[in-house]
Amino acid sequence: MGYMLLEAPYCRHQIEGIQNIAGSVSGIISVDLSDIIDNDFEGLMDIFEQKLVSEGILSDISYKVVGTGIGDEVHIYVDAEVELF
């Protein structure tokens, strides 16, 4: 595996720092295949949001599968704008 999985969602301080540099927030998250199958598009976007950021709302989301893990884990690169409140 030539990438690092995000172990916990980014906190507000991390989000602000990343956005100041890159303009968006990105990371590689692990999602169970069953969650992908069982959810519609909006449900899947909610999962991406919960796994990428601890607060805020994602928009302009782009994503791609970058690998697999143990069992039914799918590793997904997610890049998005974050609106903090």
C-alpha positions as a LaTeX table, in Angstrom:
\begin{tabular}{lrrr}
\hline
Residue & $x$ (\AA) & $y$ (\AA) & $z$ (\AA) \\
\hline
Met1 & 0.00 & 0.00 & 0.00 \\
Gly2 & 1.68 & 3.21 & $-1.17$ \\
Tyr3 & $-0.60$ & 5.64 & 0.69 \\
Met4 & $-1.68$ & 6.55 & 4.21 \\
Leu5 & $-5.23$ & 5.98 & 5.38 \\
Leu6 & $-6.87$ & 8.70 & 7.41 \\
Glu7 & $-7.27$ & 7.14 & 10.85 \\
Ala8 & $-9.64$ & 9.78 & 12.24 \\
Pro9 & $-11.60$ & 12.65 & 10.68 \\
Tyr10 & $-9.81$ & 15.99 & 10.42 \\
Cys11 & $-10.62$ & 18.33 & 13.33 \\
Arg12 & $-11.52$ & 22.01 & 12.84 \\
His13 & $-7.93$ & 23.21 & 13.38 \\
Gln14 & $-6.59$ & 20.75 & 10.79 \\
Ile15 & $-9.33$ & 21.66 & 8.30 \\
Glu16 & $-8.56$ & 25.37 & 8.59 \\
Gly17 & $-4.83$ & 24.77 & 8.12 \\
Ile18 & $-5.29$ & 22.49 & 5.12 \\
Gln19 & $-7.80$ & 24.83 & 3.45 \\
Asn20 & $-5.43$ & 27.79 & 3.83 \\
Ile21 & $-2.75$ & 25.88 & 1.91 \\
Ala22 & $-4.67$ & 23.77 & $-0.59$ \\
Gly23 & $-8.12$ & 25.37 & $-0.80$ \\
Ser24 & $-9.77$ & 21.99 & $-0.25$ \\
Val25 & $-9.43$ & 19.02 & 2.08 \\
Ser26 & $-8.48$ & 15.55 & 0.92 \\
Gly27 & $-7.62$ & 12.19 & 2.38 \\
Ile28 & $-7.85$ & 8.47 & 1.85 \\
Ile29 & $-10.61$ & 6.85 & 3.86 \\
Ser30 & $-11.67$ & 3.26 & 4.40 \\
Val31 & $-15.29$ & 2.36 & 3.65 \\
Asp32 & $-16.87$ & $-1.06$ & 4.02 \\
Leu33 & $-18.08$ & $-2.49$ & 0.73 \\
Ser34 & $-21.42$ & $-3.24$ & 2.39 \\
Asp35 & $-21.83$ & 0.49 & 3.18 \\
Ile36 & $-21.24$ & 1.30 & $-0.49$ \\
Ile37 & $-23.78$ & $-1.31$ & $-1.61$ \\
Asp38 & $-26.41$ & $-0.51$ & 1.04 \\
Asn39 & $-26.47$ & 3.29 & 0.57 \\
Asp40 & $-27.70$ & 5.53 & $-2.19$ \\
Phe41 & $-25.52$ & 8.36 & $-3.53$ \\
Glu42 & $-26.49$ & 10.83 & $-0.78$ \\
Gly43 & $-25.90$ & 8.22 & 1.91 \\
Leu44 & $-22.45$ & 7.49 & 0.52 \\
Met45 & $-21.60$ & 11.22 & 0.46 \\
Asp46 & $-22.66$ & 11.40 & 4.14 \\
Ile47 & $-20.28$ & 8.53 & 4.94 \\
Phe48 & $-17.45$ & 10.33 & 3.13 \\
Glu49 & $-18.22$ & 13.49 & 5.14 \\
Gln50 & $-18.26$ & 11.64 & 8.49 \\
Lys51 & $-14.96$ & 9.90 & 7.76 \\
Leu52 & $-13.13$ & 12.95 & 6.33 \\
Val53 & $-14.12$ & 15.80 & 8.69 \\
Ser54 & $-15.27$ & 16.00 & 12.29 \\
Glu55 & $-17.40$ & 19.07 & 11.56 \\
Gly56 & $-18.59$ & 21.09 & 8.61 \\
Ile57 & $-20.32$ & 20.25 & 5.36 \\
Leu58 & $-18.58$ & 18.93 & 2.25 \\
Ser59 & $-19.27$ & 20.26 & $-1.24$ \\
Asp60 & $-17.68$ & 19.80 & $-4.67$ \\
Ile61 & $-16.77$ & 16.24 & $-3.68$ \\
Ser62 & $-14.57$ & 14.16 & $-5.96$ \\
Tyr63 & $-13.50$ & 10.63 & $-5.17$ \\
Lys64 & $-11.82$ & 7.56 & $-6.60$ \\
Val65 & $-11.03$ & 4.08 & $-5.38$ \\
Val66 & $-7.30$ & 3.70 & $-4.74$ \\
Gly67 & $-7.15$ & 0.25 & $-3.17$ \\
Thr68 & $-8.61$ & $-2.37$ & $-0.89$ \\
Gly69 & $-7.87$ & $-3.54$ & 2.61 \\
Ile70 & $-8.64$ & $-6.42$ & 4.90 \\
Gly71 & $-12.02$ & $-8.09$ & 4.38 \\
Asp72 & $-14.41$ & $-5.86$ & 2.50 \\
Glu73 & $-12.62$ & $-2.52$ & 3.03 \\
Val74 & $-12.43$ & $-0.19$ & 0.04 \\
His75 & $-9.89$ & 2.65 & 0.21 \\
Ile76 & $-11.21$ & 5.83 & $-1.38$ \\
Tyr77 & $-9.41$ & 9.12 & $-2.07$ \\
Val78 & $-11.82$ & 11.97 & $-1.30$ \\
Asp79 & $-11.25$ & 15.66 & $-2.12$ \\
Ala80 & $-13.80$ & 18.33 & $-1.20$ \\
Glu81 & $-14.45$ & 21.89 & $-0.16$ \\
Val82 & $-15.49$ & 22.20 & 3.50 \\
Glu83 & $-17.86$ & 24.81 & 4.87 \\
Leu84 & $-17.27$ & 25.34 & 8.59 \\
Phe85 & $-19.83$ & 26.97 & 10.90 \\
\hline
\end{tabular}
